[in-house]
Amino acid sequence: MDLKVLDLLDKYGLRGTFYIPKSHQSKTLSDPEINVVCRRQEVGAHTLNHVNLSAVDLTTAREEIRGSKDYLEDLTGKDIEMFCYPFGHFNNEVRQEVKAAGFLGARTTKEFDIRYPDDFFSFNTSLHIYPFPFRKRDESHYHLSKFLFQPLQKKYSGIRALGLPLRSWLSWDNLSRSVFDHALEINGLYHIWGHSWEIERYGLWDKLESHFKYISRRDDCLYLTNGEALKFNPQL
């Protein structure tokens, strides 16, 4: 499924970063496939076992962080510059360990940030690729429980903070385009993220491709991986 994302990025001339743990049920790429991705896009580290780094002792966290960098560098023969905190969870000690391991920066899962990061090791995102405004069990069935409105509740403050138009509340398609348009308007940084297994489970491939088509090949945009974005100086 990650290779499907890879093909879509290439099809629309977009750049992406794939964060890959060494061993976890969410890992959908074999070692040879990781090398395929690395030749075409950026690969980033995501710990060895996809552990919550803020919930383990510092020695374990250090082994998970540095081990994941060593694993990918040995496999690909390339410097691995970017790290992603599993579940988006980290604390200052974990942040310092990631920095000491030699990474350029680390991505979180916080949404609705369209600014260039002041702290490379708290590199936030703009939007998660996920059903909206209602939660779903799968492609065809909604989560008919107290969790039905969870996506709407989770994104409420972010939508309000950016002052997005009313249509943004109606669908992920509208929301993603509104966030992108707003980032473009202020010369900001637009950064979407997601899991290929979620895209598959919720039937979001058409929505993702439609969005890629919408944001692609614009003369007023610069398309970068996470690492390339952090190396880019927006002041120049």
N, C-alpha and C positions, 0 to 999 in steps of 0.2 A: 504493500500500500504506500510506503514511503517513496517507492520508485515511481508511483503514479503522480505523486506531488512533484517529484523531480522532473518528470516529463512535462507537466503543466508549467512549471517555472521556466523551463527551456523554451517551451512553445511560445510563451508571451514575453520572452526576453527579460525575465525578472530574476532577482538574486535572492538566495535564501541560505539559512543556516540550519543544519540538521543536528540536533543534540542527541547523542546516542550513549546509553549506558552499556556496560559490558555484558551484564547478565540481568535480565528482567523480563517479565511477561509482555511489557510494552515494546520491547525491542523487536522490530519487524524486519531488520536487515541482517543478512549474513555477513561474515567478514569480507568475502569477495564483493558483495553489493555495497558495503561501506566504501570500498575503494572506488567503485563506480561513481558514487555520490561525490566523493572527495575530488575526483577529476573534473567535475562539472559545477559543484557548488561548495560551500564551506561546511566543514564538519566541526562540531563542538563537543566538549566533554560534558557528561551528565552523571558522574559518579560511576563506581563499579556495579553497584547493586540497587540503584535508585532509592537510596535511603533518605529519610528526613534528617538532614544534617544538623538541625537545631535540637534533635531529640536523642542524639548519640554522644558519647564522650569525644573529647577533642582528638584523641589518638585515632579513633575509628574514622572520624571525619577527615582527618589528614590523610589516612590511607585511602579512603574512598576518592578524595579529590585528586591526589597526586597519582594514584594508581590508574584512574581513568584517563589522565593525560598521557601517562606512559603507554598504556594499552593502545590508544589511538595513534600515537606517534610511531610506535613500533610497527603497527599495522599498515599505516599509510605512508610512512616515510616523510611526513610533513609536520611542521610546527602546528600544534593545536593551540590556538590563541584564545578561544572563547569557552566559557563555562556557563551552564544553566543549573540553578538550584532546583533539585527535585521538589515538586509541589510549590515551588516559590518560597520555601521556608529557609531562613538563614538568620544568623545573629552576627554581632560584630566580630566574634572570635572566628566564626566560619568565614566571614568576609575576608579577614586578615589571612586565613589559611589559603584561600583561593588566590589572593594577591601574591602571597609568598611562593606559591607553586609556579608562578611565572606566567599566569594568564594575563591577557590584555584587559579583559573585563568579564562581567558575569551578568547574565540575564535573569530577571525576576518574572513573575506572572502578573504583576500589577497592571491594570488596564487604564485606558484613557489618558495616557501620557504622550504628548506629541512634541515634547521639548527635547533638545539635545541634552544628554545626561551630564550633570555636574559631577556625578560619581559613577565612574565606569563599572564599579562593582555593585551598583544598584541600577542596572540598565532596565528600565521599565518598558512596557509594551503599550500599544494603542488599542488592540482589540483581540479577543479570543474568538476563534472560529467555532461556534457552538450554537445550537438552536436558540432562537429568540423570536418573540418575547416569552414563549412558554416552553417549559421543559418537556422533553420527549423521552419515552422508553426506548424507542427505536425509530426507524424511518416513518412508520405509519401510525404509531400510537403515542398519544400524549400521556404524561405522568399525572394521572388523575388522582392527586392527593394534595396535601399541604405544600408539596414541592412544585406544583404546577407553575406558580408565578416566580419561582426562584431566580431564573435568568433576569427577569424584569426588575426584581428587587435588588439583585446584585449590581446591575448596571445603572440603576436610577440616579445615584449621586453623580456618576461620571458623565452621564448625558446632560444632566442639569449644569454641571460645572463647566462644560464646554459650550453650553448655550446652543445645543443642536436643534434643528427645526422639528416640528411636530411629527413629520413623517418618519423620523428616526425611531419612534417608538413602535412602529408597525411591523417591522421584519428585520432580519439580519441583513438582508440585501440593502435596505434603506439605511440602516444604522452604519454599516461599513462604508457605504458611499459618502454619508454625511461626515463621518470622522475623517475620511481621506480628503474630502473637499475642504474641510476646516484646516487640516494640516497643510494643505497646499496653499490655502489663503494666507496663512501666517508664516509661510516658508518654514514649516516645522518638519518633524521626522515622523513618518507613518510606519508602524511596525505591527503586523498581525502575526499571531501564533496559533498553533493548534496541534492536535494529535491525529495522525492519519487514521487510527482505529476509530476515533470519534467521528471523523468525516464519513467513514464507511458506515458505521453503526446508525448514524442519523440521516444518511442519504444526502449529504451536503456537497457532493462532488460538483453538481451543476451550478450551485450557488458559488462555490469557490472559483470555478472556471469563469463564470460570468463576472465575478469581481476582478479576477486577474485581467480579463479582457478590458474592463473599465479603467483600471489603473495603469495599464501597460503602454509602452512606447509613446510617452508624452515628452515633448521637447522641454517642458518646464520641470521635469523630475530627474533626479539622479538615483539610479537603482544600485543598491549596495547590500552586501552581506552584513551581518552584525559586526564582524571584525572590521570590515571596510568602513562601516559607518562610524566606528569609534576612532578610526585613523583619520577620518575626514575632518578638516577644520572648517566649521561653518562661518568663521569670521573672515576667511580669505575670499 
